[in-house]
Each structure stands twice: as structure tokens, then as C-alpha cells.
């Protein structure tokens, strides 16, 4: 009799999204061996792809590529790999010889289950066991689930897994799906569950899934990965699920082997890569949104959470489930390009700034360490003092130039006295309706595209100064970024606008943008540095 509840570890498959499958030969061998020794029932060793196998990756071309990583294959463990239903040519797949994998998991999207099942049938004819993954199972109505189950019954795979693709499920959603499938699916077909942790519910839902099937005649499979490693918000963690099954469901998993695998192989990946719950991936879960949309907005625009929510919300329910980067870019621009009539405001600023020296105080640490120099300049020149995208304590500002909504809220809440005293110059991506003492300038009239980090506030404030015909600008606190965020800013609690931590690349881009700016204003606007800067 087969085991009632089985644990499937998918570290090498789902974790491949994080490291582009480049785990390295020792980690692939070691993780498989440790999972075997821990008595994990099913080990998902990676993907089958059309391209030739590259040593040290968990992308294989044919099952035989995996043999070199199996140190001591045993009969207690089921070894599987995954294919996308339409992204692997079965012409490459040889007849199963039992020396590497036992089974292939076929994942298919909502609306393509008949095509996916047909692929599974062809795989089964070559002697492999077949597991099916119904991506975005939450999108299936009860009628869809019944139809899916009937089609699956005709093939009799090992299992059909429920997949919470967008990490959007709650308990009642899982209950509806499990009960519908359990009542229709052949009792000899296992039901699996693959969760994503967008709403911090992955482990909770995995336990609930087991409880739902506890009294059923049906066997079940729970997916998990070491440290939750997986795309976006990641998955349920192998260590938590194994411990739960041991303590509550008569499991026999060796926790020492699992913890050894984490200590030996996962610490490097935890140190050098990021995955797991985050606010952006919570937004993906909230709107049943494909994680690639979130990743695009983070990488290309470093979008803050509030704007990200607005952009994702503006997509249709169907568009959220796929990733159309052209459409997403359009929605991003629509969100940023909130047009205002700023002609009269620009003229007002030109009159206010006419003939005045301007001092920009950026939030770098030198705005504090160089305060004596800055104060002396203010006393001598009596400039208009503008805080750039932040308030640095200890200064009286004539204006605050802000081009980020998160920084606007932070300055308003944390430094209310300085915020209220200063006039505010805001870009239209922050707000379109001004409060008292606020001047709103069109976002697109200030920014210049062509760089990934085109939204640097100092550069864009300088562009605004040039458009106001300012003759001379002094800058303080425009230091350049250190490798540690705490070393870069005068206020270490200032909300970060660079979550990818690529400080060197950011500095290089700012240097290039600053050079471009100087070329464009040459002879018309003098720029003076009061404090040390890598951009001087």
C-alpha cells in the first residue's frame, strides 16, 4: 500500500528561476542525496529543456543527463523532472530506462489542459510515470474542474496537482477545489498541492490541504522547497512541512538531513539571491497577477508599492495573468504621465528664482558631515535652499523638490515642521492636485529617458533648474552610493529607492546622466559642489 501523504521537494526545479538553474554540480548532487537520506518521497530534480545540458545546471536535455548527479539512486525515492506542456519537444525524449528519472511532471496553463494532457499521454507511452500540474487552478470554475478531472481520468496519471500560481488562495478557495476534484477524480489518482507564499499563507494552506484529504480514501502530495526557494514569493518550506508531517501525520522524515542540506548547500544561495514574501509579491497575490509583471516594474522602474498596486489594478483580470511588457510599460507611463497644466507654475518659479543662487541639499551623508561648509555658504550667498527628495535635519528650506510619493509621505510624517515651512515643488507622478504651498510640474517635462535609473532626483532637479533659466547651482549631499544603504544617507531610515542593491551600476548611470546634463547646460548654468562627490 502506498504512503498516504507524500512530500515532494522542488528546490532544484522551482529554485532554478532564482539562479537560472546554475546550482553547480556539488549542490545538485548534494541536495538530491540529502533529500534521499531524509526519506523525502519525491525529488523534483529540475527541468527538461530543448537545449543541450550545461554541466552544473538543473536544466537537462534528456533524462540521461541527470545520471551523473545521482550518487546513489534508491527504490524508495521517486525522481521526477518537469516540462512546460509546449516548451519541450518529445522527439528528444527516449524510452524510459529506469536509470535516471521515474516520472515527468507536465505543467499546463488554464485553458490548455486538454493539450497538456495529450502531452502527458505521449510521455506515458514512452514508459514514464506522469504527474500533471494545473497552473492557476484558482481560475477554474467547479464545472471546469469536473471537466478537467474527467479528462485526467482517461489518462490515469500518478497525480494531478492544484497550483496556487499567484499565491492568491484562501482556505475556502482550496476547500472548493479539493472537494470538487476529490468527488470526480479517480480515487487511484493522487491530488497534489503546490503553493506560493505571496500572502504568507503557503505553509498554512499546505497543512490545511493535508487535513482536507486526511479522511479521504485518496493519497496526496505536498510540494515544498528548502528555505522556500522559488520564483517570486517562493513556496512552502521543506523543513516546515516535513516537521509538520512528522509531528502531526506520522511522517518519518529525517530532519537532521534536511537541516544539513540547508547548512551545506542553501546558505550560499540565501546570501547571494533573494526570494520569499515581499510587499510587491503580496500585490501579485492580491490581484492574481503573474510575478513577471512585478519583476519588470521592480527592475525597470523601481516602482514603489503604492504605484505598483495602481498599475497592476489598471490591468484587466486576464492581462494580469500573463506578462505583456509593452502593455505594462504603457500602463506605467499612464500612471506616471498624469498631465497637469503647469505653464503658469513654471512662469511663477522663473520669477521667484530669477537672479538667485540655488543650493540643492541632497540626502547623502555629507549633508551632515559638511554642515559647517554648507552653513557658511548659506550665510555668505543667501541662496534659495531646496531639499532634494528628502528632508535632512538641521536645515531651513525654501522649497522641497520631491518626485517620489513614498518620499513625500515620509517627509510629511517624519519632519512635519520643516515640511510645512517649505514650499513644495512636486512632479505630477506624485500628485496632480496641489495643497497649499505646492507647485506641480509635469513629470515628463523634467525627466529624460535612456537610462534604467532615469528618475534620479538630483539630476532631474538640475534639469528643472535649467528650464527655469537658473545661472548658478551649488550642490551638497550628492555623494554617490556606497555598497551599504546605511553608509549612503544622512537619514538611515529614509525609504530606499534602489531595492536591487546594484550600487556600482547605479553610480555609473548617474555619472553618465550628470555628464549628459552638463553638456546640455554648458555655458548657461554653473554647477558647484560644496561637499565631496564621486560625480564631481
Number of C-alpha atoms within 10 A of each C-alpha: 3 6 10 18 22 21 23 26 28 28 27 29 24 24 25 22 15 19 19 11 21 19 22 13 14 11 19 24 19 18 27 25 19 21 23 25 18 20 20 24 19 23 27 25 28 25 26 28 19 17 11 12 16 13 15 17 21 30 27 24 20 20 24 16 18 23 13 12 22 19 11 11 17 11 6 11 17 19 25 25 25 26 20 17 23 14 10 18 14 17 7 13 16 14 13 19 13 13 12 20 25 19 25 23 27 22 25 22 17 17 14 14 21 15 14 21 25 15 22 26 19 13 22 20 12 14 15 23 22 26 26 25 26 27 22 21 22 23 17 17 13 14 10 14 22 19 18 20 20 14 16 23 17 11 14 20 23 16 22 28 22 24 22 28 25 30 33 24 25 15 13 9 13 22 17 14 18 19 13 18 21 20 11 15 24 17 14 14 20 23 26 28 23 24 27 30 31 30 21 19 20 26 21 15 23 26 17 15 22 21 12 15 19 15 8 12 12 17 20 23 24 25 25 31 26 25 22 27 30 28 20 27 29 27 34 31 23 28 21 17 21 27 17 16 18 15 11 10 15 11 19 14 22 19 18 13 18 24 18 15 21 19 11 14 19 19 12 11 17 13 8 8 10 17 20 19 19 15 13 23 28 25 25 28 24 18 20 24 27 21 25 18 23 24 16 16 21 18 14 13 18 20 22 19 17 12 19 22 18 14 23 24 16 16 16 10 13 10 16 22 22 13 17 12 13 9 12 21 17 12 18 20 14 14 18 19 16 16 17 15 11 15 10 10 15 18 12 14 16 16 13 12 18 13 12 16 17 22 28 26 28 25 26 25 23 22 27 21 13 15 17 11 14 23 13 11 15 16 9 9 12 14 19 17 21 27 27 27 25 28 30 25 13 11 17 16 21 17 22 26 29 27 25 22 20 20 19 21 12 16 22 16 11 12 15 12 12 21 22 13 14 19 18 24 24 24 27 27 23 22 18 17 10 13 10 8 12 17 23 25 25 21 21 16 15 19 18 15 10 8 13 15 20 17 20 17 20 23 22 23 22 22 19 18 20 20 15 18 17 20 19 18 20 19 25 27 29 27 23 21 23 15 11 10 16 14 13 19 25 21 17 14 10 19 13 15 17 16 14 12 15 11 17 13 13 19 18 14 17 23 17 14 21 18 13 12 17 17 10 13 17 10 9 13 17 14 18 13 17 21 22 16 16 11 15 14
